Amino acid sequence: MDDKNINQEPKIKKRQNKQVEELEQKIRVLEDQLKRAVADYINLEKRTEEEKRDTIKYGNKELLLRLLSGLESLFLAEKYIEEDVLKEAGVEQIETAGREFDPNFMECIETIEGKENIVIEETRPGFRLYGKLLKPAQVKVGKTTV
């Protein structure tokens, strides 16, 4: 070896050490960026899942608001329309509960266990206009089982 190479060896080692330090610093920076990116991705997944749950949970909100608006109108109408008003117009509700099934004024939608041919449950009320059928009552009629 000549003196020239021996004198340059410490400089080369110093330069290599500096390059190693710079590379190690770049690795630390890249590792930090990777950790942040992974954390951001995990947070995004959580946020997306939460938004998906909220969309499912509240997705019918507009439909329900429209339905509630209609229901409110019905409740208000029920509050202000008394039976007397209907009676004055000739409308009367068909009595069904516990009565014998009458196909002239009732529509049997289901037969269920109970006293034979007796209305067990009314699912929709029926009405007469001056004694004539306006709308039949929908009922569940008893049928004796063996």
KOLSE-442854 format. One record per residue: x, y, z of N, C-alpha, C in turn. Coordinates in steps of 0.02 Angstrom, whole numbers, plus 50000, padded with zeros to 5 digits. Layout:
N
XYZXYZXYZ/...
END
This chain:
146
500414994150000500005000050000500435006250000/500195010949967500575017049966500305022050016/500685027250028500495032250078499855035950060/499745036649997499165040249973498515036649994/498505030149985497905026250004497805026050079/498355025850115498325025550188498055032150215/498245037750186498005044350207497265045250190/497035042150137496335043050116495865038350152/496125033250183495705028350217495265031550271/495515035650315495085038750365494545043150333/494725046550278494225050750243493675046350213/493875040750184493385036250153492925033350208/493215031350264492825028550319492345033850346/492585039950352492175045450377491595046650329/491735046750264491215047750213490715041950216/490955035850224490515030050227490075030350290/490375032250346489995032950408489445038250400/489615043750367489125049150355488565046550311/488735042750259488235039950214487785035050252/488085031050296487695026250335487205030050381/487455035350413487025039350457486455042550417/486605045150358486095048150316485575042950295/485815037050277485355031650258484925029350317/485235028850376484865027050435484335032250452/484505038650443484025044050454483445043550405/483605042150341483075041350290482625035450308/482925030050333482535024250353482055026050410/482305029850460481885031950516481305036250491/481465040850445480935045250417480425041050379/480655036350339480195032050301479785027550347/480105024850399479725020750447479185024950481/479365031050500478875035550531478295037050484/478465038450420477945039750370477495033550361/477805027650361477415021450353476945020550412/477195021650474476775020950533476185025850530/476315031950509475775036950504475265034850450/475515032450394475075030250340474635024450363/474925019650398474535013950423474015016450474/474215020950518473745023650567473175027450532/473345031450482472835035050443472355030150410/472625024750383472205019750349471735016350399/471985014650457471575011450509471015016250530/471195022550540470685027550557470165028350502/470385028250440469925028750383469455022850382/469715016850394469285010850396468755011450451/468965013750510468495014550565467965019750548/468175025350520467715030650502467225028350448/467475024650399467055022050345466545017150373/466765012750418466305007850448465765011450488/465955016550525465475020450565464975023950519/465225026850465464775030250418464295025250386/464545019250371464125014050341463565012150390/463755011250454463245009550505462725015150511/462955021450511462495027050515462035027350454/462305025950395461905026050335461355020750339/461525014850363461025009550371460525011550425/460785014150480460355015850536459865021450520/460105026550485459695032450473459475033050400/459585027850360459435028150289458705029250273/458265027050316457545027750304457255034050334/457675038550355457445044550389456945048450348/457095049750285456645053750243455975050250234/455985043750222455365040050215454955040350279/455285039350336454935039550400454655046550414/455015051650396454755058450406454115059550366/454095057050304453495057650263452915053550293/453065047450316452545043450347452285046650411/452745049250451452525052550513452095058650500/452255062050446451845067850428451125065650414/451055060250377450385057550363450045055150426/450415051850469450125049450532449905055250576/450295060450578450105066350617449435069050592/449355069250526448725071650498448145067250519/448265060650520447735056050542447575057050616/448085057950656447965059050728447575065450739/447755070750702447395077050708446675076250685/446575072750630445905071650604445485067850655/445785062650684445425058750734445235063050794/445675067650812445555071950869444965076550857/444895079050795444385084050781443745081250750/443765075150724443155072150696442855067650749/442295069450774441955065450824441485060550791/441305055450827440845050450801440185053550780/439995058750815439355062050799439355064650727/439925067250705439975069850637439855064250587/440165058350600440065052650555439335050250558/439055049950618438365047650625437885052350588/438015058850592437595063750556437635062650481/438215060150457438295058850386438035051950368/437765048250417437475041750403437975036050405/438575037350432439095032250435439115029250505/439105022650507439175019250572439675013550565/440045012350617440545006950617440185000350630/440404995150594440124988450601440424985250664/439994983050710440214979650770440404972450752/441004970250773441224963550754441454959350813/441774962350861442094958650915441604954150952/441744947650953441334942850990440674941150955/440554943850897439924942650861440004936850812/439444934350790439454929050739439674932150673/440084928450636440334930850572439754931850524/439724937850494439204939550444439544941450379/439524936950328439864938350266439584944350227/438994946850248438714952750215439074959150235/439384958950294439714964950319440434963850340/440664957650336441334956050359441704951950307/442354952750307442804948950262443264944950307/443234938350302443664934150342444354933650308/444864936050343445534935850314445934929950340/445674926850395446034921150424445574917650473/445634911050475445294907250528445814905050578/445634906050641446094904350695445724900350748/446094897250793445794893250845445344897650888/444744895350899444264899150939443574896350929/443094899750959442404897650954442174897850882/441874892450859441674891650789441244897450764/441464900450708441094905650671440994912150710/441394913250762441364919350802441984923550786/441884930150779442444934650765442894934950826/443524933050816444014932950870444394939650872/444534942250812444934948450808444734952450747/444694958950755444564963550699445234966650679/445424965850616446064968750594445964975650562/445364976650531445194983250504444444984350514/444264990250536443554991550548443174991950481/442534990350486442094990950428441564996250442/441254998850389440765004150398440155003150353/439575005650378438955005650339438755012850328/438455014150272438185020750257437425019950252/437075022950300436355022350306436135015050301/436495010650337436325003650341436604999250286/436835002150232437124998250177437874998050184/438164992550161438884991550167439264996950130/439715000150165440165005050135440855001750127/441074998450179441724995050178441684989350228/441834983050205441774977450252442334977450304/442174974950363442684974150415443104968050399/443744968650409444184962850399444284959650468/444144953150471444144949750536444474942950532/444654940450592444904933650601444354929950637/444154924250608443584920450633443804914050666/443464912250720443634906150756443444899950718/443854894850727443734888350697443944883150748/443484879050766443634873850816444094868750785/444634867150820445094862050795444984855650831/445074850050795444964843450825445604840750853/
END
